[in-house]
Amino acid sequence: MQALLRVAGQPVGVLGRARGVLQEQRSGIYSKPPKSKIGPGQSFFIMSVFAVAMLAPAGWILHNLPEYRKRPRP
């Protein structure tokens, strides 16, 4: 038994309604070339900052792991 909704006088199933919502959300996306190009130096810098931001906390934890093991358990 499928629930039917009426959109603009036409019966539409639940999945059909979901497709309509997704199409409405996609209407705000524009596909144009960028206004200014990003050079290789800027790309390298951004990727380096991203890598450091992701790896630094993990490195800190791994570096201090022996100290964390020495702490008494509560």
PyMOL Python script that loads the backbone (N, CA, C, O; Angstrom):
from pymol import cmd

cmd.read_pdbstr("""\
ATOM      1  N   MET A   1       0.851  -1.174   0.000  1.00  0.00           N
ATOM      2  CA  MET A   1       0.000   0.000   0.000  1.00  0.00           C
ATOM      3  C   MET A   1       0.893   1.233   0.000  1.00  0.00           C
ATOM      4  O   MET A   1       1.682   1.432   0.924  1.00  0.00           O
ATOM      5  N   GLN A   2       0.775   2.036  -1.002  1.00  0.00           N
ATOM      6  CA  GLN A   2       1.644   3.204  -1.160  1.00  0.00           C
ATOM      7  C   GLN A   2       0.864   4.465  -0.848  1.00  0.00           C
ATOM      8  O   GLN A   2      -0.248   4.667  -1.337  1.00  0.00           O
ATOM      9  N   ALA A   3       1.471   5.315  -0.019  1.00  0.00           N
ATOM     10  CA  ALA A   3       0.836   6.583   0.304  1.00  0.00           C
ATOM     11  C   ALA A   3       0.968   7.512  -0.897  1.00  0.00           C
ATOM     12  O   ALA A   3       2.041   7.630  -1.489  1.00  0.00           O
ATOM     13  N   LEU A   4      -0.124   8.166  -1.249  1.00  0.00           N
ATOM     14  CA  LEU A   4      -0.105   9.076  -2.389  1.00  0.00           C
ATOM     15  C   LEU A   4      -0.302  10.502  -1.915  1.00  0.00           C
ATOM     16  O   LEU A   4      -1.096  10.760  -1.009  1.00  0.00           O
ATOM     17  N   LEU A   5       0.400  11.401  -2.508  1.00  0.00           N
ATOM     18  CA  LEU A   5       0.266  12.829  -2.247  1.00  0.00           C
ATOM     19  C   LEU A   5      -0.225  13.497  -3.519  1.00  0.00           C
ATOM     20  O   LEU A   5      -0.032  12.971  -4.615  1.00  0.00           O
ATOM     21  N   ARG A   6      -0.844  14.627  -3.380  1.00  0.00           N
ATOM     22  CA  ARG A   6      -1.282  15.357  -4.559  1.00  0.00           C
ATOM     23  C   ARG A   6      -0.433  16.614  -4.688  1.00  0.00           C
ATOM     24  O   ARG A   6      -0.395  17.453  -3.788  1.00  0.00           O
ATOM     25  N   VAL A   7       0.245  16.728  -5.826  1.00  0.00           N
ATOM     26  CA  VAL A   7       1.044  17.903  -6.133  1.00  0.00           C
ATOM     27  C   VAL A   7       0.528  18.449  -7.448  1.00  0.00           C
ATOM     28  O   VAL A   7       0.553  17.759  -8.468  1.00  0.00           O
ATOM     29  N   ALA A   8       0.062  19.679  -7.427  1.00  0.00           N
ATOM     30  CA  ALA A   8      -0.508  20.329  -8.612  1.00  0.00           C
ATOM     31  C   ALA A   8      -1.626  19.481  -9.207  1.00  0.00           C
ATOM     32  O   ALA A   8      -1.768  19.383 -10.426  1.00  0.00           O
ATOM     33  N   GLY A   9      -2.434  18.857  -8.305  1.00  0.00           N
ATOM     34  CA  GLY A   9      -3.582  18.099  -8.768  1.00  0.00           C
ATOM     35  C   GLY A   9      -3.259  16.700  -9.261  1.00  0.00           C
ATOM     36  O   GLY A   9      -4.170  15.953  -9.618  1.00  0.00           O
ATOM     37  N   GLN A  10      -1.987  16.325  -9.290  1.00  0.00           N
ATOM     38  CA  GLN A  10      -1.583  14.998  -9.765  1.00  0.00           C
ATOM     39  C   GLN A  10      -1.168  14.141  -8.575  1.00  0.00           C
ATOM     40  O   GLN A  10      -0.439  14.612  -7.703  1.00  0.00           O
ATOM     41  N   PRO A  11      -1.625  12.872  -8.526  1.00  0.00           N
ATOM     42  CA  PRO A  11      -1.166  12.003  -7.446  1.00  0.00           C
ATOM     43  C   PRO A  11       0.307  11.634  -7.645  1.00  0.00           C
ATOM     44  O   PRO A  11       0.713  11.221  -8.731  1.00  0.00           O
ATOM     45  N   VAL A  12       1.089  11.787  -6.591  1.00  0.00           N
ATOM     46  CA  VAL A  12       2.518  11.502  -6.652  1.00  0.00           C
ATOM     47  C   VAL A  12       2.864  10.635  -5.451  1.00  0.00           C
ATOM     48  O   VAL A  12       2.430  10.925  -4.336  1.00  0.00           O
ATOM     49  N   GLY A  13       3.639   9.575  -5.662  1.00  0.00           N
ATOM     50  CA  GLY A  13       4.079   8.714  -4.575  1.00  0.00           C
ATOM     51  C   GLY A  13       5.101   9.420  -3.705  1.00  0.00           C
ATOM     52  O   GLY A  13       5.562  10.515  -4.029  1.00  0.00           O
ATOM     53  N   VAL A  14       5.445   8.789  -2.611  1.00  0.00           N
ATOM     54  CA  VAL A  14       6.395   9.386  -1.671  1.00  0.00           C
ATOM     55  C   VAL A  14       7.750   9.591  -2.338  1.00  0.00           C
ATOM     56  O   VAL A  14       8.379  10.629  -2.134  1.00  0.00           O
ATOM     57  N   LEU A  15       8.210   8.635  -3.125  1.00  0.00           N
ATOM     58  CA  LEU A  15       9.508   8.786  -3.789  1.00  0.00           C
ATOM     59  C   LEU A  15       9.472   9.889  -4.835  1.00  0.00           C
ATOM     60  O   LEU A  15      10.464  10.594  -5.019  1.00  0.00           O
ATOM     61  N   GLY A  16       8.369  10.049  -5.510  1.00  0.00           N
ATOM     62  CA  GLY A  16       8.243  11.126  -6.483  1.00  0.00           C
ATOM     63  C   GLY A  16       8.335  12.487  -5.817  1.00  0.00           C
ATOM     64  O   GLY A  16       8.911  13.419  -6.380  1.00  0.00           O
ATOM     65  N   ARG A  17       7.781  12.605  -4.645  1.00  0.00           N
ATOM     66  CA  ARG A  17       7.845  13.856  -3.893  1.00  0.00           C
ATOM     67  C   ARG A  17       9.290  14.139  -3.476  1.00  0.00           C
ATOM     68  O   ARG A  17       9.734  15.287  -3.516  1.00  0.00           O
ATOM     69  N   ALA A  18      10.020  13.102  -3.078  1.00  0.00           N
ATOM     70  CA  ALA A  18      11.417  13.285  -2.680  1.00  0.00           C
ATOM     71  C   ALA A  18      12.252  13.772  -3.864  1.00  0.00           C
ATOM     72  O   ALA A  18      13.135  14.613  -3.695  1.00  0.00           O
ATOM     73  N   ARG A  19      11.981  13.254  -5.047  1.00  0.00           N
ATOM     74  CA  ARG A  19      12.724  13.711  -6.220  1.00  0.00           C
ATOM     75  C   ARG A  19      12.463  15.189  -6.488  1.00  0.00           C
ATOM     76  O   ARG A  19      13.373  15.925  -6.869  1.00  0.00           O
ATOM     77  N   GLY A  20      11.238  15.616  -6.291  1.00  0.00           N
ATOM     78  CA  GLY A  20      10.903  17.018  -6.495  1.00  0.00           C
ATOM     79  C   GLY A  20      11.642  17.919  -5.536  1.00  0.00           C
ATOM     80  O   GLY A  20      12.075  19.007  -5.915  1.00  0.00           O
ATOM     81  N   VAL A  21      11.793  17.484  -4.297  1.00  0.00           N
ATOM     82  CA  VAL A  21      12.526  18.270  -3.297  1.00  0.00           C
ATOM     83  C   VAL A  21      13.990  18.356  -3.682  1.00  0.00           C
ATOM     84  O   VAL A  21      14.596  19.422  -3.573  1.00  0.00           O
ATOM     85  N   LEU A  22      14.573  17.244  -4.134  1.00  0.00           N
ATOM     86  CA  LEU A  22      15.975  17.263  -4.522  1.00  0.00           C
ATOM     87  C   LEU A  22      16.205  18.169  -5.719  1.00  0.00           C
ATOM     88  O   LEU A  22      17.229  18.849  -5.789  1.00  0.00           O
ATOM     89  N   GLN A  23      15.284  18.189  -6.648  1.00  0.00           N
ATOM     90  CA  GLN A  23      15.437  19.060  -7.804  1.00  0.00           C
ATOM     91  C   GLN A  23      15.377  20.519  -7.393  1.00  0.00           C
ATOM     92  O   GLN A  23      16.081  21.351  -7.965  1.00  0.00           O
ATOM     93  N   GLU A  24      14.550  20.842  -6.411  1.00  0.00           N
ATOM     94  CA  GLU A  24      14.481  22.222  -5.942  1.00  0.00           C
ATOM     95  C   GLU A  24      15.798  22.647  -5.297  1.00  0.00           C
ATOM     96  O   GLU A  24      16.217  23.793  -5.460  1.00  0.00           O
ATOM     97  N   GLN A  25      16.453  21.754  -4.574  1.00  0.00           N
ATOM     98  CA  GLN A  25      17.713  22.090  -3.925  1.00  0.00           C
ATOM     99  C   GLN A  25      18.823  22.281  -4.948  1.00  0.00           C
ATOM    100  O   GLN A  25      19.693  23.131  -4.755  1.00  0.00           O
ATOM    101  N   ARG A  26      18.814  21.515  -6.025  1.00  0.00           N
ATOM    102  CA  ARG A  26      19.867  21.618  -7.019  1.00  0.00           C
ATOM    103  C   ARG A  26      19.751  22.889  -7.856  1.00  0.00           C
ATOM    104  O   ARG A  26      20.706  23.258  -8.540  1.00  0.00           O
ATOM    105  N   SER A  27      18.627  23.551  -7.817  1.00  0.00           N
ATOM    106  CA  SER A  27      18.465  24.729  -8.656  1.00  0.00           C
ATOM    107  C   SER A  27      19.365  25.885  -8.214  1.00  0.00           C
ATOM    108  O   SER A  27      19.593  26.810  -8.993  1.00  0.00           O
ATOM    109  N   GLY A  28      19.883  25.854  -6.976  1.00  0.00           N
ATOM    110  CA  GLY A  28      20.737  26.922  -6.489  1.00  0.00           C
ATOM    111  C   GLY A  28      22.206  26.728  -6.825  1.00  0.00           C
ATOM    112  O   GLY A  28      23.025  27.576  -6.470  1.00  0.00           O
ATOM    113  N   ILE A  29      22.565  25.652  -7.493  1.00  0.00           N
ATOM    114  CA  ILE A  29      23.970  25.380  -7.808  1.00  0.00           C
ATOM    115  C   ILE A  29      24.283  25.944  -9.190  1.00  0.00           C
ATOM    116  O   ILE A  29      23.569  25.677 -10.156  1.00  0.00           O
ATOM    117  N   TYR A  30      25.342  26.716  -9.271  1.00  0.00           N
ATOM    118  CA  TYR A  30      25.741  27.295 -10.549  1.00  0.00           C
ATOM    119  C   TYR A  30      27.039  26.645 -10.996  1.00  0.00           C
ATOM    120  O   TYR A  30      27.931  26.421 -10.178  1.00  0.00           O
ATOM    121  N   SER A  31      27.157  26.344 -12.256  1.00  0.00           N
ATOM    122  CA  SER A  31      28.389  25.746 -12.775  1.00  0.00           C
ATOM    123  C   SER A  31      28.997  26.696 -13.793  1.00  0.00           C
ATOM    124  O   SER A  31      28.690  26.649 -14.984  1.00  0.00           O
ATOM    125  N   LYS A  32      29.854  27.546 -13.294  1.00  0.00           N
ATOM    126  CA  LYS A  32      30.562  28.492 -14.150  1.00  0.00           C
ATOM    127  C   LYS A  32      32.053  28.336 -13.877  1.00  0.00           C
ATOM    128  O   LYS A  32      32.439  27.827 -12.825  1.00  0.00           O
ATOM    129  N   PRO A  33      32.870  28.756 -14.787  1.00  0.00           N
ATOM    130  CA  PRO A  33      34.312  28.747 -14.502  1.00  0.00           C
ATOM    131  C   PRO A  33      34.620  29.702 -13.350  1.00  0.00           C
ATOM    132  O   PRO A  33      33.896  30.679 -13.155  1.00  0.00           O
ATOM    133  N   PRO A  34      35.665  29.442 -12.595  1.00  0.00           N
ATOM    134  CA  PRO A  34      35.999  30.338 -11.482  1.00  0.00           C
ATOM    135  C   PRO A  34      36.379  31.733 -11.981  1.00  0.00           C
ATOM    136  O   PRO A  34      36.897  31.895 -13.085  1.00  0.00           O
ATOM    137  N   LYS A  35      36.113  32.724 -11.149  1.00  0.00           N
ATOM    138  CA  LYS A  35      36.440  34.099 -11.524  1.00  0.00           C
ATOM    139  C   LYS A  35      37.948  34.319 -11.549  1.00  0.00           C
ATOM    140  O   LYS A  35      38.460  35.038 -12.408  1.00  0.00           O
ATOM    141  N   SER A  36      38.652  33.707 -10.619  1.00  0.00           N
ATOM    142  CA  SER A  36      40.116  33.822 -10.601  1.00  0.00           C
ATOM    143  C   SER A  36      40.701  32.428 -10.433  1.00  0.00           C
ATOM    144  O   SER A  36      40.182  31.618  -9.665  1.00  0.00           O
ATOM    145  N   LYS A  37      41.774  32.153 -11.149  1.00  0.00           N
ATOM    146  CA  LYS A  37      42.400  30.841 -11.090  1.00  0.00           C
ATOM    147  C   LYS A  37      43.327  30.757  -9.878  1.00  0.00           C
ATOM    148  O   LYS A  37      43.930  31.750  -9.469  1.00  0.00           O
ATOM    149  N   ILE A  38      43.429  29.556  -9.314  1.00  0.00           N
ATOM    150  CA  ILE A  38      44.306  29.307  -8.187  1.00  0.00           C
ATOM    151  C   ILE A  38      45.575  28.666  -8.730  1.00  0.00           C
ATOM    152  O   ILE A  38      45.518  27.658  -9.435  1.00  0.00           O
ATOM    153  N   GLY A  39      46.694  29.242  -8.405  1.00  0.00           N
ATOM    154  CA  GLY A  39      47.970  28.743  -8.908  1.00  0.00           C
ATOM    155  C   GLY A  39      48.452  27.514  -8.159  1.00  0.00           C
ATOM    156  O   GLY A  39      47.878  27.143  -7.135  1.00  0.00           O
ATOM    157  N   PRO A  40      49.511  26.874  -8.667  1.00  0.00           N
ATOM    158  CA  PRO A  40      50.032  25.681  -8.002  1.00  0.00           C
ATOM    159  C   PRO A  40      50.605  25.973  -6.610  1.00  0.00           C
ATOM    160  O   PRO A  40      50.526  25.125  -5.721  1.00  0.00           O
ATOM    161  N   GLY A  41      51.172  27.152  -6.416  1.00  0.00           N
ATOM    162  CA  GLY A  41      51.701  27.510  -5.102  1.00  0.00           C
ATOM    163  C   GLY A  41      50.597  27.620  -4.061  1.00  0.00           C
ATOM    164  O   GLY A  41      50.746  27.134  -2.940  1.00  0.00           O
ATOM    165  N   GLN A  42      49.495  28.254  -4.427  1.00  0.00           N
ATOM    166  CA  GLN A  42      48.370  28.381  -3.513  1.00  0.00           C
ATOM    167  C   GLN A  42      47.746  27.020  -3.234  1.00  0.00           C
ATOM    168  O   GLN A  42      47.356  26.738  -2.101  1.00  0.00           O
ATOM    169  N   SER A  43      47.647  26.178  -4.250  1.00  0.00           N
ATOM    170  CA  SER A  43      47.094  24.832  -4.058  1.00  0.00           C
ATOM    171  C   SER A  43      47.967  24.035  -3.097  1.00  0.00           C
ATOM    172  O   SER A  43      47.454  23.370  -2.198  1.00  0.00           O
ATOM    173  N   PHE A  44      49.275  24.099  -3.281  1.00  0.00           N
ATOM    174  CA  PHE A  44      50.195  23.379  -2.395  1.00  0.00           C
ATOM    175  C   PHE A  44      50.070  23.886  -0.965  1.00  0.00           C
ATOM    176  O   PHE A  44      50.052  23.091  -0.026  1.00  0.00           O
ATOM    177  N   PHE A  45      49.983  25.199  -0.792  1.00  0.00           N
ATOM    178  CA  PHE A  45      49.853  25.776   0.544  1.00  0.00           C
ATOM    179  C   PHE A  45      48.565  25.314   1.221  1.00  0.00           C
ATOM    180  O   PHE A  45      48.589  24.913   2.385  1.00  0.00           O
ATOM    181  N   ILE A  46      47.461  25.365   0.516  1.00  0.00           N
ATOM    182  CA  ILE A  46      46.173  24.969   1.087  1.00  0.00           C
ATOM    183  C   ILE A  46      46.183  23.491   1.457  1.00  0.00           C
ATOM    184  O   ILE A  46      45.716  23.116   2.533  1.00  0.00           O
ATOM    185  N   MET A  47      46.719  22.640   0.562  1.00  0.00           N
ATOM    186  CA  MET A  47      46.763  21.206   0.865  1.00  0.00           C
ATOM    187  C   MET A  47      47.697  20.925   2.034  1.00  0.00           C
ATOM    188  O   MET A  47      47.434  20.018   2.824  1.00  0.00           O
ATOM    189  N   SER A  48      48.782  21.684   2.160  1.00  0.00           N
ATOM    190  CA  SER A  48      49.694  21.504   3.290  1.00  0.00           C
ATOM    191  C   SER A  48      49.023  21.883   4.602  1.00  0.00           C
ATOM    192  O   SER A  48      49.152  21.168   5.596  1.00  0.00           O
ATOM    193  N   VAL A  49      48.314  22.992   4.611  1.00  0.00           N
ATOM    194  CA  VAL A  49      47.610  23.414   5.825  1.00  0.00           C
ATOM    195  C   VAL A  49      46.558  22.378   6.206  1.00  0.00           C
ATOM    196  O   VAL A  49      46.404  22.053   7.384  1.00  0.00           O
ATOM    197  N   PHE A  50      45.840  21.862   5.224  1.00  0.00           N
ATOM    198  CA  PHE A  50      44.821  20.852   5.491  1.00  0.00           C
ATOM    199  C   PHE A  50      45.463  19.583   6.062  1.00  0.00           C
ATOM    200  O   PHE A  50      44.944  19.008   7.019  1.00  0.00           O
ATOM    201  N   ALA A  51      46.588  19.143   5.485  1.00  0.00           N
ATOM    202  CA  ALA A  51      47.260  17.935   5.960  1.00  0.00           C
ATOM    203  C   ALA A  51      47.760  18.122   7.388  1.00  0.00           C
ATOM    204  O   ALA A  51      47.620  17.219   8.214  1.00  0.00           O
ATOM    205  N   VAL A  52      48.341  19.283   7.691  1.00  0.00           N
ATOM    206  CA  VAL A  52      48.828  19.540   9.048  1.00  0.00           C
ATOM    207  C   VAL A  52      47.658  19.574  10.030  1.00  0.00           C
ATOM    208  O   VAL A  52      47.761  19.045  11.137  1.00  0.00           O
ATOM    209  N   ALA A  53      46.556  20.190   9.632  1.00  0.00           N
ATOM    210  CA  ALA A  53      45.385  20.264  10.510  1.00  0.00           C
ATOM    211  C   ALA A  53      44.815  18.877  10.799  1.00  0.00           C
ATOM    212  O   ALA A  53      44.279  18.640  11.881  1.00  0.00           O
ATOM    213  N   MET A  54      44.928  17.967   9.843  1.00  0.00           N
ATOM    214  CA  MET A  54      44.406  16.616  10.053  1.00  0.00           C
ATOM    215  C   MET A  54      45.393  15.731  10.811  1.00  0.00           C
ATOM    216  O   MET A  54      44.980  14.917  11.636  1.00  0.00           O
ATOM    217  N   LEU A  55      46.680  15.876  10.544  1.00  0.00           N
ATOM    218  CA  LEU A  55      47.673  14.966  11.114  1.00  0.00           C
ATOM    219  C   LEU A  55      48.262  15.429  12.437  1.00  0.00           C
ATOM    220  O   LEU A  55      48.746  14.598  13.206  1.00  0.00           O
ATOM    221  N   ALA A  56      48.240  16.715  12.728  1.00  0.00           N
ATOM    222  CA  ALA A  56      48.856  17.218  13.956  1.00  0.00           C
ATOM    223  C   ALA A  56      48.208  16.642  15.221  1.00  0.00           C
ATOM    224  O   ALA A  56      48.939  16.201  16.107  1.00  0.00           O
ATOM    225  N   PRO A  57      46.889  16.623  15.350  1.00  0.00           N
ATOM    226  CA  PRO A  57      46.311  16.029  16.573  1.00  0.00           C
ATOM    227  C   PRO A  57      46.657  14.546  16.736  1.00  0.00           C
ATOM    228  O   PRO A  57      46.939  14.090  17.845  1.00  0.00           O
ATOM    229  N   ALA A  58      46.635  13.800  15.638  1.00  0.00           N
ATOM    230  CA  ALA A  58      46.990  12.382  15.723  1.00  0.00           C
ATOM    231  C   ALA A  58      48.457  12.222  16.111  1.00  0.00           C
ATOM    232  O   ALA A  58      48.788  11.341  16.905  1.00  0.00           O
ATOM    233  N   GLY A  59      49.335  13.049  15.569  1.00  0.00           N
ATOM    234  CA  GLY A  59      50.752  12.996  15.927  1.00  0.00           C
ATOM    235  C   GLY A  59      50.981  13.344  17.381  1.00  0.00           C
ATOM    236  O   GLY A  59      51.818  12.734  18.047  1.00  0.00           O
ATOM    237  N   TRP A  60      50.236  14.330  17.881  1.00  0.00           N
ATOM    238  CA  TRP A  60      50.360  14.714  19.289  1.00  0.00           C
ATOM    239  C   TRP A  60      49.975  13.553  20.200  1.00  0.00           C
ATOM    240  O   TRP A  60      50.667  13.263  21.176  1.00  0.00           O
ATOM    241  N   ILE A  61      48.874  12.898  19.875  1.00  0.00           N
ATOM    242  CA  ILE A  61      48.420  11.772  20.698  1.00  0.00           C
ATOM    243  C   ILE A  61      49.433  10.635  20.647  1.00  0.00           C
ATOM    244  O   ILE A  61      49.780  10.068  21.683  1.00  0.00           O
ATOM    245  N   LEU A  62      49.910  10.298  19.450  1.00  0.00           N
ATOM    246  CA  LEU A  62      50.889   9.210  19.343  1.00  0.00           C
ATOM    247  C   LEU A  62      52.200   9.549  20.043  1.00  0.00           C
ATOM    248  O   LEU A  62      52.832   8.666  20.623  1.00  0.00           O
ATOM    249  N   HIS A  63      52.616  10.799  20.000  1.00  0.00           N
ATOM    250  CA  HIS A  63      53.853  11.213  20.654  1.00  0.00           C
ATOM    251  C   HIS A  63      53.728  11.108  22.177  1.00  0.00           C
ATOM    252  O   HIS A  63      54.689  10.738  22.852  1.00  0.00           O
ATOM    253  N   ASN A  64      52.563  11.427  22.715  1.00  0.00           N
ATOM    254  CA  ASN A  64      52.356  11.424  24.162  1.00  0.00           C
ATOM    255  C   ASN A  64      51.737  10.127  24.670  1.00  0.00           C
ATOM    256  O   ASN A  64      51.358  10.055  25.839  1.00  0.00           O
ATOM    257  N   LEU A  65      51.626   9.131  23.853  1.00  0.00           N
ATOM    258  CA  LEU A  65      51.004   7.866  24.247  1.00  0.00           C
ATOM    259  C   LEU A  65      51.698   7.215  25.450  1.00  0.00           C
ATOM    260  O   LEU A  65      51.002   6.722  26.338  1.00  0.00           O
ATOM    261  N   PRO A  66      53.040   7.190  25.522  1.00  0.00           N
ATOM    262  CA  PRO A  66      53.664   6.600  26.722  1.00  0.00           C
ATOM    263  C   PRO A  66      53.269   7.325  28.014  1.00  0.00           C
ATOM    264  O   PRO A  66      53.086   6.681  29.047  1.00  0.00           O
ATOM    265  N   GLU A  67      53.138   8.638  27.968  1.00  0.00           N
ATOM    266  CA  GLU A  67      52.709   9.378  29.158  1.00  0.00           C
ATOM    267  C   GLU A  67      51.275   9.048  29.524  1.00  0.00           C
ATOM    268  O   GLU A  67      50.941   8.944  30.704  1.00  0.00           O
ATOM    269  N   TYR A  68      50.425   8.884  28.520  1.00  0.00           N
ATOM    270  CA  TYR A  68      49.036   8.536  28.791  1.00  0.00           C
ATOM    271  C   TYR A  68      48.939   7.148  29.414  1.00  0.00           C
ATOM    272  O   TYR A  68      48.055   6.903  30.234  1.00  0.00           O
ATOM    273  N   ARG A  69      49.836   6.234  29.036  1.00  0.00           N
ATOM    274  CA  ARG A  69      49.800   4.879  29.599  1.00  0.00           C
ATOM    275  C   ARG A  69      50.280   4.870  31.043  1.00  0.00           C
ATOM    276  O   ARG A  69      49.853   4.013  31.816  1.00  0.00           O
ATOM    277  N   LYS A  70      51.158   5.798  31.434  1.00  0.00           N
ATOM    278  CA  LYS A  70      51.682   5.854  32.801  1.00  0.00           C
ATOM    279  C   LYS A  70      50.647   6.364  33.800  1.00  0.00           C
ATOM    280  O   LYS A  70      50.756   6.080  34.993  1.00  0.00           O
ATOM    281  N   ARG A  71      49.671   7.092  33.347  1.00  0.00           N
ATOM    282  CA  ARG A  71      48.671   7.667  34.264  1.00  0.00           C
ATOM    283  C   ARG A  71      47.859   6.543  34.911  1.00  0.00           C
ATOM    284  O   ARG A  71      47.516   5.553  34.265  1.00  0.00           O
ATOM    285  N   PRO A  72      47.560   6.720  36.207  1.00  0.00           N
ATOM    286  CA  PRO A  72      46.720   5.697  36.876  1.00  0.00           C
ATOM    287  C   PRO A  72      45.286   5.778  36.361  1.00  0.00           C
ATOM    288  O   PRO A  72      44.764   6.859  36.086  1.00  0.00           O
ATOM    289  N   ARG A  73      44.681   4.633  36.241  1.00  0.00           N
ATOM    290  CA  ARG A  73      43.281   4.599  35.771  1.00  0.00           C
ATOM    291  C   ARG A  73      42.356   5.010  36.894  1.00  0.00           C
ATOM    292  O   ARG A  73      42.601   4.664  38.050  1.00  0.00           O
ATOM    293  N   PRO A  74      41.305   5.735  36.586  1.00  0.00           N
ATOM    294  CA  PRO A  74      40.374   6.170  37.648  1.00  0.00           C
ATOM    295  C   PRO A  74      39.528   5.024  38.158  1.00  0.00           C
ATOM    296  O   PRO A  74      38.698   5.217  39.047  1.00  0.00           O
TER     297      PRO A  74
END
""", "prot")
cmd.dss("prot")
cmd.show_as("cartoon", "prot")
cmd.util.cbc("prot")
cmd.orient("prot")
